[in-house]
Amino acid sequence: MVCPKTLYFFSFCIKTKIVFDYPTTLKGTGRLVDLCKHYEGTQYLSGISGKQYLDRELFREYGIDLVFQEDDKTDKRALVELL
């Protein structure tokens, strides 16, 4: 399989741009909000468990829409089955 200008990941052609992280002392929700701001993100998609630990107000304060994936809408099949 030839994928010019893409990244091989478990033999799949992934065309999403991969960027390297940058150093910071931020942790937790602050780190996630900082990443969104740094890359001009306007929305953060979290798993359902994020409702238990993410600081929703911090996302709201910076105008970042926090969306939780609903568990009942999750396709539980393996990635290989979906392809």
C-alpha positions in Angstrom: 0.0 0.0 0.0 1.5 3.3 -1.0 0.3 6.5 0.8 2.3 9.5 -0.4 2.5 12.3 2.1 0.6 10.3 4.7 1.5 8.4 7.8 1.3 4.6 8.1 -0.5 3.6 11.2 -1.3 -0.1 11.6 -1.2 -0.4 7.8 -3.9 2.2 7.3 -3.4 5.4 5.3 -4.0 8.2 7.7 -4.2 11.6 6.0 -4.7 13.6 9.1 -1.9 16.1 9.8 0.2 15.0 12.7 1.8 17.7 14.8 4.3 17.5 17.6 3.4 18.6 21.1 5.0 21.6 22.7 6.4 21.8 26.2 4.2 23.2 29.0 3.7 22.8 32.7 -0.1 22.8 32.4 -2.1 19.7 33.4 -5.6 18.4 33.1 -8.4 20.6 31.7 -6.0 23.5 31.5 -3.7 21.6 29.2 -6.6 20.6 26.9 -7.9 24.1 26.7 -4.4 25.4 26.0 -4.1 22.9 23.1 -7.4 24.0 21.7 -6.4 27.6 21.8 -2.9 26.9 20.4 -4.3 25.1 17.3 -7.4 27.4 17.0 -9.8 24.7 18.0 -13.4 25.7 18.7 -14.7 22.4 19.9 -13.4 19.6 22.1 -14.9 16.1 21.8 -14.6 14.0 25.0 -15.6 10.5 25.9 -18.6 10.1 28.2 -16.3 9.7 31.3 -15.0 13.3 30.8 -18.2 14.5 32.5 -16.7 13.3 35.7 -13.5 15.2 35.6 -13.3 18.0 33.0 -13.8 21.6 34.1 -16.6 22.6 31.8 -16.5 26.2 33.0 -12.9 26.6 31.8 -13.9 25.5 28.3 -16.8 27.9 28.3 -14.6 30.7 29.6 -12.4 30.4 26.5 -15.3 29.9 24.0 -14.5 26.2 23.3 -17.6 24.0 22.8 -17.2 20.9 25.0 -19.1 17.9 23.5 -19.4 14.6 25.2 -19.7 11.4 23.1 -22.9 9.6 24.2 -22.1 6.0 25.1 -25.3 4.6 23.5 -24.3 6.1 20.1 -20.8 4.5 20.2 -20.1 1.8 17.7 -18.4 -0.9 19.8 -17.2 -2.9 16.8 -13.4 -3.3 16.4 -11.7 -0.9 13.9 -11.0 -3.8 11.5 -14.7 -4.6 11.4 -15.6 -1.0 10.5 -13.1 -0.9 7.6 
